Amino acid sequence: MPSPRLACRAVILLESKLLLVNAWPGNQSDLWCAPGGGVERGSSLPENLAREVFEETGLTVTVGTPCLINEFHDPRSSFHQVEVFFRCTITSGAVTDDWQDPEGIVHKRRWFTQAEVAQLHLKPDSLRTIPWSEEVRYDPLEALVK
């Protein structure tokens, strides 16, 4: 069985709004998540995250401290992913409708208020509170949802 996949994700607040992306190819799901992605060998987690955030959003960020570790799996396959979420600060750029993810995975990016986040189809569930708190959390293994 393969080792779990390691990924990192960004918790980015601007004017108390959280940046989320929809990364389901072909617009097949209404599930939102934090920007980020898989870790490449030979690069630190912050280096990987800064690269992924730029690819998915066009933003340059400073990667801060970890605030959440989440892991999930697909019970029907061997897929298992561990994600480390970091608080990030924008250093340049802006989210625009014309930005194109070079990998073609992210097709929507949007800022949400905490009240809006509460109503979203979102994973992990901890993203409903973590961005607006000082809390650091570990979410145990959960099933993958679409």
VOVOMI-266788 format. One record per residue: x, y, z of N, C-alpha, C in turn; residue in three letters. Coordinates in Angstrom, 1 decimal. Layout:
N
n_x,n_y,n_z,ca_x,ca_y,ca_z,c_x,c_y,c_z,r
X,Y,Z,X,Y,Z,X,Y,Z,ALA
...
# end
This chain:
146
n_x,n_y,n_z,ca_x,ca_y,ca_z,c_x,c_y,c_z,r
0.8,-1.2,0.0,0.0,0.0,0.0,0.9,1.2,0.0,MET
0.6,2.2,-0.8,1.4,3.4,-0.9,1.3,4.3,0.4,PRO
2.4,5.1,0.6,2.4,6.0,1.7,1.3,7.1,1.5,SER
0.9,7.7,2.6,0.0,8.8,2.4,0.6,10.0,1.6,PRO
-0.2,10.7,0.8,0.3,11.8,0.1,0.3,13.0,1.0,ARG
1.4,13.8,0.9,1.5,15.0,1.7,1.1,16.2,0.9,LEU
0.3,17.1,1.5,-0.1,18.3,0.8,0.0,19.5,1.8,ALA
0.0,20.7,1.3,0.0,21.9,2.2,-1.1,22.8,1.6,CYS
-1.7,23.6,2.5,-2.8,24.5,2.1,-2.7,25.8,2.8,ARG
-3.2,26.9,2.2,-3.1,28.2,2.7,-4.4,28.7,3.3,ALA
-4.3,29.3,4.5,-5.4,30.0,5.1,-5.1,31.5,5.0,VAL
-5.8,32.1,4.0,-5.5,33.5,3.7,-6.8,34.3,4.0,ILE
-6.6,35.3,4.9,-7.7,36.2,5.2,-7.4,37.6,4.7,LEU
-8.4,38.2,4.1,-8.2,39.6,3.6,-9.5,40.3,4.0,LEU
-9.4,41.3,4.8,-10.6,42.1,5.3,-11.6,41.1,5.9,GLU
-11.1,40.2,6.7,-11.9,39.1,7.4,-12.6,38.2,6.5,SER
-12.2,38.1,5.2,-12.8,37.1,4.3,-11.7,36.1,3.9,LYS
-12.2,34.8,3.8,-11.3,33.7,3.5,-11.3,33.4,2.1,LEU
-10.1,33.2,1.5,-9.9,32.8,0.1,-10.1,31.3,0.0,LEU
-11.0,30.8,-0.9,-11.2,29.4,-1.2,-11.2,29.2,-2.7,LEU
-10.9,28.0,-3.0,-10.9,27.6,-4.5,-11.8,26.4,-4.7,VAL
-12.2,26.2,-5.9,-12.9,25.0,-6.3,-12.0,24.4,-7.3,ASN
-11.6,23.2,-7.0,-10.5,22.5,-7.7,-11.0,21.2,-8.3,ALA
-12.3,21.1,-8.6,-12.8,19.9,-9.2,-12.8,20.1,-10.7,TRP
-12.1,19.3,-11.5,-12.0,19.4,-12.9,-13.4,19.3,-13.5,PRO
-13.6,20.2,-14.5,-14.9,20.2,-15.2,-16.1,20.7,-14.4,GLY
-15.8,21.4,-13.3,-16.8,22.0,-12.5,-17.8,21.0,-12.0,ASN
-17.3,19.8,-11.6,-18.1,18.6,-11.3,-18.6,18.6,-9.8,GLN
-18.1,19.6,-9.0,-18.5,19.6,-7.6,-18.6,21.0,-7.1,SER
-19.4,21.2,-6.1,-19.5,22.5,-5.5,-18.7,22.5,-4.2,ASP
-17.8,21.6,-4.1,-16.9,21.5,-2.9,-15.8,22.6,-3.0,LEU
-15.6,23.4,-1.9,-14.6,24.4,-1.8,-13.5,24.0,-0.9,TRP
-12.3,24.4,-1.1,-11.2,24.1,-0.2,-10.2,25.3,-0.2,CYS
-9.2,25.2,0.6,-8.2,26.2,0.7,-7.2,26.0,-0.5,ALA
-6.6,27.0,-1.0,-5.6,26.8,-2.1,-4.4,26.1,-1.6,PRO
-3.8,25.3,-2.5,-2.6,24.5,-2.1,-2.6,23.2,-2.9,GLY
-1.7,22.3,-2.5,-1.6,21.1,-3.2,-0.4,20.2,-2.7,GLY
-0.1,19.2,-3.5,0.9,18.2,-3.2,2.2,18.8,-3.0,GLY
3.0,18.2,-2.2,4.4,18.6,-1.9,5.3,17.9,-2.8,VAL
6.2,18.6,-3.4,7.3,18.0,-4.3,8.5,17.8,-3.4,GLU
9.1,16.6,-3.6,10.4,16.3,-2.9,11.4,17.3,-3.2,ARG
12.2,17.6,-2.1,13.3,18.5,-2.3,13.0,20.0,-2.0,GLY
11.7,20.3,-1.7,11.3,21.6,-1.4,10.6,21.6,0.0,SER
10.8,22.7,0.7,10.1,22.8,2.0,8.6,22.9,1.8,SER
7.9,22.7,2.9,6.4,22.9,2.8,6.1,24.3,2.5,LEU
6.7,25.3,3.1,6.4,26.7,2.7,6.8,27.0,1.3,PRO
7.9,26.5,0.7,8.2,26.7,-0.7,7.1,26.1,-1.6,GLU
6.7,24.9,-1.3,5.7,24.2,-2.0,4.4,25.0,-2.0,ASN
4.0,25.5,-0.8,2.8,26.2,-0.7,2.8,27.5,-1.4,LEU
3.8,28.3,-1.3,3.9,29.5,-2.0,3.8,29.3,-3.5,ALA
4.4,28.3,-4.1,4.3,27.9,-5.5,2.8,27.6,-5.8,ARG
2.2,26.7,-5.0,0.8,26.3,-5.3,-0.1,27.5,-5.3,GLU
0.0,28.3,-4.3,-0.9,29.5,-4.1,-0.8,30.4,-5.4,VAL
0.5,30.6,-5.8,0.6,31.4,-7.0,0.0,30.8,-8.2,PHE
0.2,29.5,-8.4,-0.3,28.8,-9.6,-1.9,28.9,-9.6,GLU
-2.5,28.7,-8.4,-3.9,28.6,-8.3,-4.6,29.9,-8.2,GLU
-3.9,31.0,-7.8,-4.6,32.3,-7.5,-3.9,33.5,-8.1,THR
-2.6,33.4,-8.5,-1.9,34.5,-8.9,-1.4,35.4,-7.8,GLY
-1.5,35.0,-6.6,-1.1,35.7,-5.4,0.3,35.2,-5.0,LEU
1.1,36.2,-4.5,2.4,35.9,-3.9,2.1,36.0,-2.4,THR
2.5,35.0,-1.6,2.3,35.0,-0.2,3.5,34.8,0.6,VAL
3.5,35.2,1.9,4.4,34.8,2.9,3.8,33.8,3.7,THR
4.4,32.6,3.8,3.9,31.5,4.6,4.2,31.6,6.0,VAL
3.2,31.6,6.9,3.4,31.8,8.3,3.4,30.4,9.0,GLY
2.7,30.4,10.2,2.7,29.3,11.1,1.6,28.3,10.7,THR
1.8,27.0,11.0,0.8,26.0,10.8,-0.4,26.2,11.7,PRO
-1.6,26.0,11.3,-2.8,26.1,12.1,-3.7,24.9,12.1,CYS
-3.5,24.0,11.2,-4.4,22.8,11.1,-3.6,21.7,10.4,LEU
-3.8,20.5,10.9,-3.4,19.3,10.2,-4.6,18.5,10.0,ILE
-4.9,18.1,8.8,-6.1,17.4,8.4,-5.7,16.2,7.6,ASN
-6.3,15.0,7.9,-6.1,13.9,7.0,-7.4,13.2,6.6,GLU
-7.4,12.8,5.3,-8.6,12.1,4.8,-8.2,11.0,3.9,PHE
-9.1,10.1,3.6,-8.9,9.0,2.8,-10.1,8.6,2.0,HIS
-9.9,7.8,0.9,-11.0,7.3,0.2,-11.1,5.8,0.6,ASP
-12.2,5.5,1.3,-12.3,4.1,1.8,-12.4,3.1,0.6,PRO
-12.7,3.5,-0.6,-12.9,2.6,-1.7,-11.5,2.4,-2.4,ARG
-10.5,3.1,-2.1,-9.2,3.0,-2.7,-8.1,3.1,-1.7,SER
-6.9,3.2,-2.1,-5.8,3.3,-1.2,-5.4,4.8,-1.0,SER
-6.2,5.7,-1.5,-5.8,7.1,-1.4,-6.0,7.6,0.1,PHE
-4.9,8.3,0.6,-4.8,8.8,1.9,-4.0,10.0,1.8,HIS
-4.5,11.2,2.3,-3.7,12.4,2.2,-3.7,13.1,3.5,GLN
-2.5,13.6,3.9,-2.3,14.4,5.1,-2.0,15.9,4.6,VAL
-2.8,16.8,5.1,-2.6,18.2,4.7,-2.2,19.1,5.9,GLU
-1.2,19.9,5.7,-0.8,20.9,6.7,-1.2,22.3,6.2,VAL
-2.1,22.9,7.0,-2.6,24.3,6.7,-1.7,25.3,7.4,PHE
-1.3,26.3,6.6,-0.5,27.4,7.2,-1.2,28.7,7.0,PHE
-1.1,29.6,8.0,-1.6,31.0,7.9,-0.7,31.7,6.9,ARG
-1.2,32.4,5.9,-0.4,33.1,4.9,-0.9,34.5,4.8,CYS
0.1,35.4,4.4,-0.2,36.8,4.2,0.2,37.2,2.7,THR
-0.7,37.9,2.1,-0.5,38.3,0.7,0.6,39.4,0.7,ILE
1.6,39.2,-0.2,2.6,40.2,-0.4,2.5,40.9,-1.7,THR
1.8,40.3,-2.7,1.5,41.0,-3.9,0.5,40.2,-4.7,SER
-0.2,40.9,-5.6,-1.2,40.3,-6.5,-2.6,40.5,-6.0,GLY
-3.6,40.1,-6.8,-5.0,40.2,-6.5,-5.7,39.1,-7.2,ALA
-6.8,38.7,-6.6,-7.6,37.6,-7.1,-8.4,38.2,-8.2,VAL
-8.3,37.7,-9.5,-9.1,38.2,-10.6,-9.8,37.0,-11.3,THR
-10.8,37.4,-12.1,-11.6,36.4,-12.8,-10.8,35.8,-14.0,ASP
-9.8,36.6,-14.5,-9.1,36.1,-15.7,-7.8,35.3,-15.4,ASP
-7.5,35.0,-14.1,-6.3,34.2,-13.8,-6.6,32.8,-14.2,TRP
-5.6,32.2,-14.9,-5.7,30.8,-15.3,-4.7,29.9,-14.6,GLN
-5.2,28.9,-13.9,-4.3,27.9,-13.2,-3.6,27.2,-14.3,ASP
-2.2,27.2,-14.4,-1.5,26.5,-15.5,-1.8,25.0,-15.6,PRO
-2.2,24.4,-14.5,-2.5,23.0,-14.5,-4.0,22.7,-14.8,GLU
-4.8,23.8,-14.9,-6.2,23.7,-15.2,-7.1,23.0,-14.2,GLY
-6.6,23.0,-13.0,-7.4,22.3,-11.9,-8.3,23.2,-11.2,ILE
-7.8,24.4,-10.8,-8.7,25.4,-10.1,-9.4,26.2,-11.2,VAL
-10.7,26.2,-11.1,-11.5,27.0,-12.1,-12.3,28.1,-11.4,HIS
-12.4,28.1,-10.1,-13.0,29.2,-9.3,-12.2,29.6,-8.1,LYS
-12.1,30.8,-7.8,-11.4,31.3,-6.6,-12.3,32.5,-6.1,ARG
-12.5,32.5,-4.8,-13.4,33.5,-4.3,-13.2,33.8,-2.8,ARG
-13.4,35.0,-2.4,-13.4,35.4,-1.0,-14.7,35.2,-0.3,TRP
-14.8,34.7,0.9,-16.0,34.4,1.6,-15.9,34.9,3.0,PHE
-17.1,35.5,3.5,-17.2,35.9,4.9,-17.3,34.6,5.7,THR
-17.2,34.8,7.0,-17.3,33.6,7.9,-18.8,33.1,7.8,GLN
-19.8,34.0,7.7,-21.2,33.6,7.6,-21.4,32.8,6.3,ALA
-20.7,33.2,5.2,-20.9,32.5,3.9,-20.2,31.1,4.0,GLU
-19.0,31.1,4.6,-18.3,29.8,4.8,-19.2,28.8,5.6,VAL
-19.9,29.3,6.5,-20.8,28.4,7.3,-21.8,27.6,6.5,ALA
-22.1,28.2,5.3,-23.2,27.6,4.4,-22.6,26.8,3.3,GLN
-21.3,26.8,3.1,-20.7,26.2,1.9,-20.5,24.7,2.1,LEU
-20.5,24.0,1.0,-20.0,22.6,0.9,-18.5,22.7,0.9,HIS
-17.8,22.4,2.0,-16.4,22.7,2.3,-15.8,21.6,3.0,LEU
-14.5,21.4,2.8,-13.7,20.5,3.5,-12.3,21.0,3.7,LYS
-11.7,20.8,4.8,-12.2,20.2,6.0,-13.2,21.1,6.8,PRO
-14.0,20.5,7.6,-15.0,21.3,8.3,-14.4,22.3,9.2,ASP
-13.1,22.1,9.7,-12.4,23.0,10.6,-12.2,24.4,9.9,SER
-12.3,24.5,8.6,-12.1,25.8,7.9,-13.3,26.7,8.2,LEU
-14.3,26.2,8.9,-15.4,27.1,9.2,-15.0,28.0,10.4,ARG
-14.0,27.6,11.2,-13.6,28.4,12.4,-12.2,28.8,12.5,THR
-11.3,27.9,12.1,-9.8,28.1,12.2,-9.3,29.4,11.7,ILE
-9.7,29.9,10.5,-9.2,31.1,10.0,-9.4,32.3,10.9,PRO
-10.5,32.3,11.6,-10.9,33.5,12.5,-10.6,33.3,13.9,TRP
-9.7,32.3,14.2,-9.3,32.0,15.6,-7.8,31.9,15.7,SER
-7.3,31.8,16.9,-5.9,31.5,17.1,-5.6,30.1,17.3,GLU
-6.6,29.3,17.2,-6.6,27.8,17.5,-5.6,27.1,16.5,GLU
-5.0,26.0,17.0,-4.3,25.1,16.2,-5.0,23.8,16.4,VAL
-5.2,23.0,15.3,-6.1,21.8,15.5,-5.5,20.7,14.6,ARG
-5.8,19.5,15.1,-5.6,18.2,14.3,-7.0,17.6,14.0,TYR
-7.3,17.4,12.8,-8.5,16.7,12.4,-8.2,15.2,12.1,ASP
-8.8,14.3,12.8,-8.4,12.9,12.5,-9.0,12.4,11.2,PRO
-8.6,11.3,10.8,-8.9,10.7,9.5,-10.4,10.8,9.2,LEU
-10.7,11.3,8.0,-12.1,11.4,7.6,-12.2,10.9,6.2,GLU
-13.4,10.5,5.8,-13.7,10.0,4.4,-13.7,11.1,3.4,ALA
-13.1,10.9,2.3,-13.1,11.8,1.2,-14.5,12.0,0.7,LEU
-14.9,13.3,0.4,-16.2,13.6,-0.1,-16.1,14.4,-1.4,VAL
-17.1,14.4,-2.2,-17.1,15.2,-3.5,-18.3,16.1,-3.5,LYS
# end
